[in-house]
């Protein structure tokens, strides 16, 4: 389960990075690609998840819960 959610997170990061120039130039048209739309919507929550400091500890359960939270509304749409 963790591998699936981690893979989905990596996929959204990659999709965002592929479209980042268009997004920053306001040239991306919302609705033209559903996965890109989701990557834009989830960017901030993914960035927050990845900002854990080295000295911060997180249990496996807490990490998995955080990953699941990223996709609680859109998991089916990402596939």
C-alpha angles and dihedrals in degrees: 000000000000091000091052094051092042089051092050090050092051090047092054091047090052093047091050093048091050090055099032096108092052091045094051092047090050087239095120111100112218111237096028092104122017094204092052089049090054092046090054092046093049099039097099095046091047091049090051091049091052095049096080109138120236092247092051115097126209127183121231089250093052092047092050091047091052091050091049090050091059090060102032092117104029110032095117092047093056094059 
